[in-house]
Amino acid sequence: MDKPFGTPGTWTFKSTTRTWTDLKLSVQPSPRGYSPMVYDPVNRCIVLFGGDRMNALLNDTWVYDCVTRSWSKKNPAIRPRPVGGHALIYLPKSGKIVLLGGYRYDIIKAWGSGTTEFEVWTYDVAANTWGLVKHMSGAETWPQLREMGPTLSGFMAANQGDTIVSLSDSVPAQYYYTPATMRMACDPTLIDISGTNTYGITHDSVVIRSGSYDPNWYTQGILQPDTGANEAALRNLPLSGWTKLSPPKTPGGDRTWGTVVLDPSRDLLMRWGGGHAAYYGTDVPHYSLHNNRWTIGYAPEIPFEYNGSYETWPGPFTFNDRPFMAVHPVKSTAYDPTSRLMIHFSNKYTYLYNPDSMDWVKGVRILSPFQTSNPMASYYAGLCSTPHGVYGSWGDAGSFLFNSDSLKWRKLPQTGTLPSYFADECGAVYDSKRDRILHFNRGHGETPVPVFECVFSTGQATQLVPSSADLPSPTNKNYRDCVYLPNLDIVLFPIRRDNSNLAYDCANNRWVQIPVQGFIKGMDDVGTAMAYDAKRNLVWLTNAGSALYALRLDSATTRLELDRTAKETAILTVSPNPFNPTTFIHLPKNSIALKSTDVSLRVLAVDGRCVADLSRQAAVGTKVAWLANGLSSGIYYIQYRVDKKVWQTKAILVR
């Protein structure tokens, strides 16, 4: 059954027809997991207690009347504390229901080390009372469970003599179990009155995890932010060097394969990342640029059965109607300036996140154009923010724009083709000066790195061949986290070469190196995410551990570096331009000094077809004539290559 809302409801199964029926009850327990139920044959009812909501443990008591087919929530005077992964068993001899063990967030040791306590409770349906039979701790022996992988929870059964047998871990570990079989004779009539009052509580309670999982933790024990001092510090950052920021508290978890989204209207960064073998919570940490503070809006859901390799999840939505963390959510989020929401794509759904409420928009189901049940789907799509809305590239499926009014993706008209998109290694960024998307598609180890543009006004998709094609390192894959800097007209990458960051010079279609100090190991790996803050003219960078760095490039120094690169690489020119039907191609003078037999000079149409090969002429001089007979009017690209060095320019034929 397909229940995308994360609210399974109450269903009955008819064995003769092998069919399930949704009772669609108005009153029923909230969604949860690791909350076993037990049938009481005397009272002809089913009892449910507590469970795990993925971000909180519960301790509510519910009874389902099998005759009237209705749920009722009970309010016993004393009840066990919130717990998940426990067992509920009916004991035939005594006719009693017992609750055994389970996990609580405060009794879980280090990951894979089991629980520090074990309790046995009994519930009397007719009297609506809970009583503690035994509390175990210290050196006593009990079936072990652990929070993140209680696969053996509920593996308990009782014989006719009320002897309980349990299958559990003897020594819980991260990736494996060491099964142990245990036995206990249980007399549920022996109620420990003192223990009931000591370990029981008088009300229903919801318990969340502590530390960075708790939204209140981010404000506990810290001073109020000094906005003025923080802004002054940002204004006085040293030029052309990464500076580490020091917020008082930082989100936990390895948020590798993530993206950081800048919301200029609210002056904050939003972080979404993890999956696979990294962080798997569903929270979206906010970083206030003017307050230097991290916060989260809710306790994150943690998927069940995580064992160190989080490749799949239970469904598209959590019990609380939020998306699960995707496998590699790289470039799967972007800020939409029209709706002022963050847009997220994962598998076949598109999700909306509201920074004001600090939560996902509930009850909205938006099917994406690239629909698939493949858990790796987020690998093959990339989003970026534009003034037109959120742009999405789905490779062979085309390019799309998200319409926040209709809540639908609109396919953009496109001439020419863009390559398949692989988010782990490809990047897409909006060039505001030319109203275009630039694609950097090192998706399959290509050298040099393919660069494509897609112009909004015309829908024309064209491959660009930058000069200095030997600059991008063939071993570095992190082209995905790039930012466009309009004041310098470059696209900056976290990729390092020598003592510089790699950049793409938009005006001259060439790769360049920008000297940047303060580099720390790990700032260019798969955990890196960057965003450009136009208000302060800063580039922000976060790593896998959510450490924050800021960079303001020195415009004068950067311009000198760009000019120096231009002199070293020279340029390829065409004159006259526009022309009809003959023009002259002027080769870079310094290219002639390159002693190589691997020289080519080709003319390409906008779709990438070679329409003229002038390579033999290129080898004998710096000026080459091109007679464009038989070709129609339009734009053509002159591509000159010597070994790995490539120059390219544009020529316009007008008939």
N, C-alpha and C positions, 0 to 999 in steps of 0.2 A: 504494500500500500504506500502511496506517496502522500506523506503528511509534512509539507514543507514548513509548517508553522512551529514545529518543535513541541506541539501539545498533543500527545497521542490520544488522550481521552480514555474512556472506559469501553471495552469491547467484550463481546461474548463469542464463543466458538461453538458451532454445532458440528459434532463429530460425524453425524450421518451424512451431511452434505459437504463437510469440510469447508465451511464458510465462516468468515468473521462478520460481525454486525456491530456497528458503532451505536451505542445507546444514546449518544448525544445528550448526556445529563447536564442539567444546569448547575447542580451541586456535585462536586467531585474533588478529590485531592489534586493539588497542583502538580505539574510534571516534576519528576525526580528519577534518580537511578539508585541502584544498590539499596532498594527498599523492598525487601521480600514481603510477600503476603502469606497468610496461613488460613486454612479453612477450619472452622469450629463446627463439627457435625452436630453437637448438642444444640447449639443456638442457631444453627443453619445460617451462619454469617462468615464473612471473610474479614480478617483484621490486617491493617497496614499500620506500620509505625515508622516515622522518620524517613531517612534516606539522604541522598546527596543531590543537590541541585546543580552540581558542578562548581558553583562558587560559594556554596553555603550548605551546612548540615542542618537538618530539621529534626524536631522531636514531637510532631503532632500525631495524634491517634485518630484513625479513621476506621469505621466499621461499615461494611457493605452487607445489606440485608438481601439474601439470595431469593427471598420470597417476593418482596416488594421491588426488588431491583433498584435500590436507592442507597446512596451513601449518607452517612451522618458523621459529623465531626464531634469527637468526644472531648470532654474537659475534666479529666480525672484530677483529684486533689494533688497528687504527686505523680510525676512521670520521670522516666530516664532522661538523661541529658541528650542533646542532639548527637546522632550517630549515623553512620552509613556502613554498608558492607557487613551487616550483622545477619544472624539467622533467626527466623521465627518458626517454631516447631510446635505441633500439637502432640501432647503426651497422652497416649491411649489409656494407660493405667489410671492416672490421676485425673484425666479429662481437663488438663490445664494447658494454656499457651505459655511458652517460654521464649524469651529473647536472649540470645547469646552473642557476646563479643561485638565485633565490628571495629571501626576506626573512628577516632576523633582527631581533629587537627592538632590538639594539644597532647595527644598520647602517641603520636607517630614519631619515632626516632629519626635519625638520618635516613635518607632515601634508601629503601631496601633493607631496613633493619627491624621491621616489625613494630608491634605496639607494646606500650609499657603497662597497660592495664587490661583487664578482662572482667566483664560483669555478666551475671545471669539474673534476669528479671522474669516475673510471671505476671500475666494480665488476666483478670477475671472480667469476662465480657458482661455478665449479668450485673455485677456490682460496679463495673467501670472503675476498677482499682488496679494500680500497679504496685508491686512489692519486690524489693530486692531479695534474691535468694543468696547470692554470694558476690563479693567483690574480691578480685584477685590482683595481686601486685607483687613486686619484689622478686623473690626466688621461685615463686610458684610457676607451674607449667600450664600453658594454655595454647590453643590453636592460634597461630600468628597470621596476621593480615597486615598489609601496608596500604597506604592511601592511594598510591598511583596505579596499583595493579592487583586489586583484590579479586583475582579470577576465581579463587576458591571460596569466596564468600557464599554462605548459604549451603555449602557442601556438608550439611549435617543431617542426620536422620535418627529417629528413635525407634526402639523395638517395643514390644508389648509390655515390657517391664520397666519402661521409662529410662532405659540406658541409652545415652546419646553417643553416637559415633561421628567423628569429624575428620575430614581430610583437609590438611592445611600445609603450611610451610613449617619445616623444622628450623631452617635458617633462611629467611627471605633474602633475596639478592636482586640486583637491578634487572638482569636479563634472563634469569632462570629461576626455577623453583626446585626445592628439595622436599618432595612430598613426605608427609608424616601422617600416620593414622593414630588418632587419640580417642579415648573412651572415658566417659564420665557417667556415673549413676546420679540421677537428679531426683530430688524430692522437692517439688515446688510448693509443698505445704509448709516448709520450714522458712518462714519469712523473717528476715533480719530487720526488725522495726527500726533499730538505731541506724543501721546502714541505709535503710530506705530514706530516712530523713537527712542523712549526711550526704549521700550521693545523688538523691533525686532532687528535682526542682518543682516549683509550684505553678509553672506557666509554660506555654509554648515559647520556644526560643529559636532564633536563627543565628548560627555562628559562622562567621567568615574566617578566612585565613588571616594571619597577622602580618606585620611588616609591610613590604611594598605592595602586597595584595590588598591592603586596607586603605580606602581613600582617605581616612582620617590620619593615617600615619604621616602623610606628607606635610601636615601642618602642626603635628604634635612636637612640642619642645623646641620650636624654632622661632626666631624673632620675626616681626612683621617686615615685609620687604621694603627696602629704601629705593624707590623707583628713581629718584633723582640721582642718587649715587651710582646706580646701575647704568643709567643712560650716559652719565659722564664717563664711566669706565669704558663703555663701548665706543664713545667718541674718541677716546684717547688710546685706542688700541694701536700697537705699532704696525707700521705699514709692511705689506708683503711678507707677513709671517703668521702662521697659525698660532692662536692664543687659546689656551684651555680655560673654559669657564668653570666656576665652582659653585653650582647651586647646592643648598644645604642637604638635599636628599635627591637621590636618583633612582628611577625605576630599576627593579631587578630583572634578571633573566637575560639570556643570550639572544638578542633580537637580530641575529644574522639574517641575511636575505630580506632586509626590510627596506622601507621607504620612509622618508620624512617629508611631510607636506606643510608648506607655509601658508597660513591664512592671514593675508595682509589686512583684512578688515578687522580682525580681532587681535592682531599682533601676536600670533602664537605659532608654534610648531606642533604638529601632530605626528606621532610615531606609530607605525604599524609594521611589525616585522617578526619573523621567527619561522616556525614550521619546520618540517623535516626532523632533524635531530636537535633543533634549537628551541627557543621559547614557544610555548603553545597556548598561552593565555589569550583571552579575547578583549583585553583592555586596550584603550587608545590613550597613552600618556600625552598630556599637553605640557608644553614648555612655554611659559610666558616670557617673551623677549624683553619686556620692560620691567618685569618683576624678578627675573632670574629664579623662577620657581617651577618645579615639576608638580603636576597633579593628575589624578585619574578620577573619573566620574562614577565608577562602580567597581565592585569586587569582580575580578575576571573569572570567567568559567575556565576550568581545567578539564580537558577531555578525559574520559575514563580510559583505563588500560594503557596509558602512555608508558612505554618501556624503553625510551631512548631513541626510537625511530618512528617519528610521527608522520606517517605517509598518508593515512586516511583518517576520516572523522565520521561521527554517527550520521550526519545529514547536513543539509545546507544551513539549518538554524539551530541554535541552542534552545534549551528549555525557556530561556528568557528572551527569545526572539532576536538573537544577535548572530552574526556570522561567526563560524569557527575560523581560526587561523588557518590559512591555506598552506600548502606544502612549501612553496617559495613565493611569497607575496610581493616579489620585487616589481616595482613600477605598477602595482595593481591599484594604487590610490592616487587621487589628484583633487585639488581644490577647484570647485566650480564657482566662478565669480558671479554667475547669474542667479543661482539659488543660495549662495553663501553656505553650501554644504560640502562635505568631503564625499567623493564618489569612490566606491570600491567595487572591483570586479573579481569574482571567484567562481570558477566553473560556469554553470549556466545562469547564475543570478548576478544582478547588480544591486549593491546595497548603498543606502544613504546614511551618512553620519552627521548629526547636528552638533556643532561645537558649543552652542549655547546650553543645551541640555546635557552635554557631555555623554551622549548615548546615541545608539543607532535608532533611526526612525522605524517604529514598530508597525507591523501589519502591511508593509508595502512589499509587493513581489514583482520585481522587474526582471524579465527574461532578457539575457544578453544576446547579441547577434551571433556570438561564438558559443553556442550551447553544446555542452558535453558533460558527461558524468565522470570523465577522466579526472582523477584528483590532481593530475599534473597540469591541468588546463591553464592555470595562471602563468605557467612558463611561457606560453605562446601568445601573450597579449601585453601591450604596454599602454599606459595612460599618461597624459600630460595636460597641464592647465593652459588654456588659451583665453583671450578675451571673448571668443565666440562660444566658449563652453569647454567641457572636457573632451579632448580628442583621444580616440582609442584606435590603436593599430592592431588588427587581427591577421596580419600577414596576408595569406592567400585570400582570406575572406574580405579584405579591403579595409578602408579607413572609415571611421564613424565619428559622429559628434553627438554628445548627449544633450537632449532637450529636457531641461528641468521642468518645463511647463507640462509637457505631455508625458514625462517620465519614460521616454523611449529613446533608443539609439537610432539616429538617422544616418544612412549610408551616404558618404560624400561622393560626388561625381569625381571620377579620376581617369586621367589619360596617362598611359604608361603604367608600369608596374613597380610595386615595392616588394622587396624580398620577404621571405618568411621571418617572423619576429621570434626571438628567443630571449626572454626577459633577463635571464641570468647574465647575459653577456652583451645585450644590445641596449642602446639608449635612444630616447626620443625627446626632443626639446623644442620649444617654440622660439623662433627668431622673430622678435617683435618689429625689427626694422624692415623686414621683407615679407612679413605676414606669411610665414611658412613653417612647416615642421621639418626639422633635420633629423634624419635617422642615421645612427652609427651602428652598423650591423656586423659586428664581429661575432656572429652566431655560431659559426662552425670552423673557427680558427683561420679565417681568411687573412692573407697578408698581401698587399696592404689592406687596411680596414676599409670596407666599402662604406661610402657616404652617399645618402640619398636625400633629396629635398622633395617636399610635396607642398605646392603653393595653394593657399586657400582660395584665392580669387579665380584661378583657372583650373584647379584640380590636376595640374600637370605634375606628374611624378618623374623625376630624372635622377640618374646616378651622376654624382660629381666625383671627379678624380683629383683630389688635392695634390698640390706639390709637396715636396718633403715627405713623400710617402714612406720613407724609411724610418721616420720618427716614432710612430706607434710601435710599441714593443709587441712582438708576436706572442709573447708568453703571458702578457697581462690581459685579463678578461673583463676588468671592471669598467666597461664603457657605458654601463647603464646609468650610473649616477653622475649625470652631467648637468651643468647649469649655464644658462645664457646670461652674459653680463652686457647689458645694452650700452653702458658708458664706454666699454672697451671693444664692443662688437666681437666678442669671442665666446666660444663655448669652453668652459673649464671642466677638466676631469680630475678625479683624485689620483690618477695614474702618475707615478713618479718616473723621472728619467734624469739621471745625474742629480743635481740639486734643484730640480725644477718640477713643476706640474705640467702635464701635457695639456695643450689647448688647440682649438681649431679656430683659425682666423677666418671669419665669415666673409669679410670684404674681399679677401684675396684668395679664398679657397685653398688654404694651405694649413699644414700642421706646424705648430710652433711650440716652443718651450718657454714657460713663464717662471722665472726664479721665485721660489717661495720657501721661506725658512720655517723652522719649527716643526718639521715633519717628525712624527713618531711612528714607530713600527705598528702596523695594523690599521693605519688611516687610509690604506688603499686596498683593503681586502674585501671579502664578500659581506662583511658587516657594515660597510661604509654607506652612508646616505647623505646627500647634500641638498641645500635649498638656497635660493638667492633672496635676500632681504633688500628690496629697492629703497625702502624708507631710510635705512642706515647705510646703504651701499656695502653690505656685508654678505659674505658667503658663510653659511652655517654648515657644519659637518658633525654628524654623530657616528659613533662606532657601534659595534655589536653590543657593548655594555652600556650604551646610552651616554657615554662621556661626550661632552660638547666642546666644539672648537669653533672659533670665529676668525675670519680672514677679510682684511680690506686691502685690496691691491693698490699699489702706488701707480697711478695713471701715467705719470711721467716716465717712471722706470719701465713700466710695461710697454709703453709706446717705443721707447728706445730699443727694447728687446725685439719688438715687432719689426722695427726698421732695420735692425741688424740682421734679422732672419731674412728679410726681403733682399738685402744686399748679397747675402750668402747664396740664396737660392735663385736670385734674379727672377725675371718674369718672362712669360710667353705672351707675345702681343700679335695682333692682326691689324693690318691697315691696307686699304681703307676698310672701315667697318662702321655701318653696313656697306655691302659691295654688290656688284653685278657686272660680269660674271666672274671676275678675277680679283683675288686679293693676295697679299703677301704675308707669310707667316714669319715672324722674327723670333728665332730661337734664343734662349738665354745664353749669353756669351760664355758664362762659366761652365755651361754644360759641355762645350766643345773640348774642354780640358780633361773631361772624364774619358780615359782611355778604355773603351769598351766596344765590343762587337755586337752587344745586345742593345740596339737602338731602334726605336720605332716612332713613326709620326703618322697618326691616323686621324681621319675625320669621322665623327660619330653623329648619327641622327639622335633626336631626343629619346628614342626608344632603345638606344644602345647599339644599333646596327652600324657596322663600319661601312661608310659610303665611299671612302677614298683612302688608299694606302700610299703615303708619300715617303715611306721609310728610306728608300734609296736616295732620294733627293736630300733628306735630312742629314745624311752622313757626310756631305761634301761642303757644307757651308752653314751660315747663320741666317740666311734668307731663302725662303722656299716659296715658290709661286703655286697657287692652287686655282685651277680653272674648274669652276663648278657647273660645267655643261650638263644638262639633263636632269638637274636637281630642281626641285620646286622651292619656292620661297619658304623661309622659316629659320629657326635657330639650329645651329650646328656647333658641335664641341670639338675643338682641336686638342688632341691628347698627344703629348710628347713624353717619351719614356726612355731613360738611359739607366740600364740595370734596374735598381729599385726606386730610383728617383723619378718622380712623375710631375709634369707640369700640365695644366689644362687651362684653356680660355674659351671664350664664347664668340662665335661669328654669326652675323645676321645676313642672310642672302635675301635681297629684295628684287623681284623681277618686275 
